[in-house]
């Protein structure tokens, strides 16, 4: 197919790939999208494969993270066109991972390569792109392709291989499907059988690796304060009063507020407000989103515990570039966006908050995309029994971004077999059980308190154990073995 036709097709298939994720959760679209990309790139020249891989990535990630435009334009006050260009530039930068690895796959695979070699090398190159995007330059794994499989036959692999293992399995299956679409032959039956085996085997894998530690009633707050009003000095007292009334109305055994629900360092708060929090905490403990620190050491985005057995605070460790720390050379850009507290300090510990016989492990917003960072909290005798995510997605509107982030929490629940509860400013405030199912959720863009009950769990999944021991290195090693083998075969031929 000529590039003038293949290029638009790659763009169209990238859009279909975005539809595989929440809110549609059409996981099968991912297999078809990647299958078509594999068909377009396998057998192509490296230059052509790079072009098609880049166009696919540009379309997929541009349509998948378009909501960054809301933050830049509506709250950062960039002109509409500049905001759109900035989002497109980010998507183009991320698409370079896929352009480079599709070119690598094309270079490693001569025209006469056997189907099983084509499939494994193509899948290894796809995984290389995904791991690179997830780890380099602090990582940006939003919409990593494995997240599309919180439902469907590949979801059962989550407690065994995690999101990136599922990424590899999906790529293997899609590449097999792509080759099979060229016409079945005796040689092609093997990759098709491999795809069928991957999909079928997941449904037969053991799934019970954790045990119940009892139920916990949680109150999850959603204040629904507009982002452009959150730091308004004239409105802050009224917002804090509404927050206090929400907290005082909560009925759960523990109360969780969103990230930075108090948009000030804790030391700046009125003593009367703090006294009200302490009075509530005498009946039910509270995790309050605020900031700790000072101008000298830096401010830390934190959850502060009230009413626990000992003084508690958790500080965010994995910070978001441009929103929470400023990459070198970009102070001018962040200054133009006027983001409050735009260069924060990192938290230092990963302790759990103990309440009602459960151990709650906080994660602040973006942190729950990095299971490898906090896997130590879900392994061992004193591991966390409930994961708690506190977020504020009001920066990005309500379309797509909330459902996408909720889907990432569902994957963490599947990987570690822990319930995940989410308290957010504008949505998605929800409770997810240890099987990754959403058991309760508040509607977006409304103020309210979600009263939910979750079952705490202890025990370690196979994925948690090997991730704790080796990190993501087994996946990097698998890539190196496959690509090294392919390079040796290419040189030999």
Protein Blocks (a to p, Z undefined) as FASTA:
>chain_A
ZZklmmmmmmmmmmmmmmmpcfklpmklmmmmmmmmmmmmgopafklmmmmmmmmmmmmm
mmmmmmmmmmmmmmnopafklmmmmmmmmmmmmmmmmmmmmmmmmmmmcfklcfklmmmm
mmmmmmmmmmmmmmgghiaaehiaklmmmgcjklmmmmmnommlmmmmmmmmmmmmmmmm
nopafklmmmmmmmmmmmmmmmmpcfbfbdcebjaddddddekpafklmmmmklmmmmmm
mmmmmmmmpcbfbdcddehkbacdfklpcfklmmmmmmmmmmoccdddddeddfknopad
ddddehiabdcddddfbdcehklpccehilmmmmmnopghkbccddfbfcdcdeehiacd
ddehjlmmmmmlmmmmmgcjkbcfbdcddddfklnojnhjlmmmmmmmmmmmmmnopacd
dddfkbpcddddfkopafbdcdehiacdddddddddedddfklmmmmmnommlmmmmmmm
mmmmmmmmmmmZZ
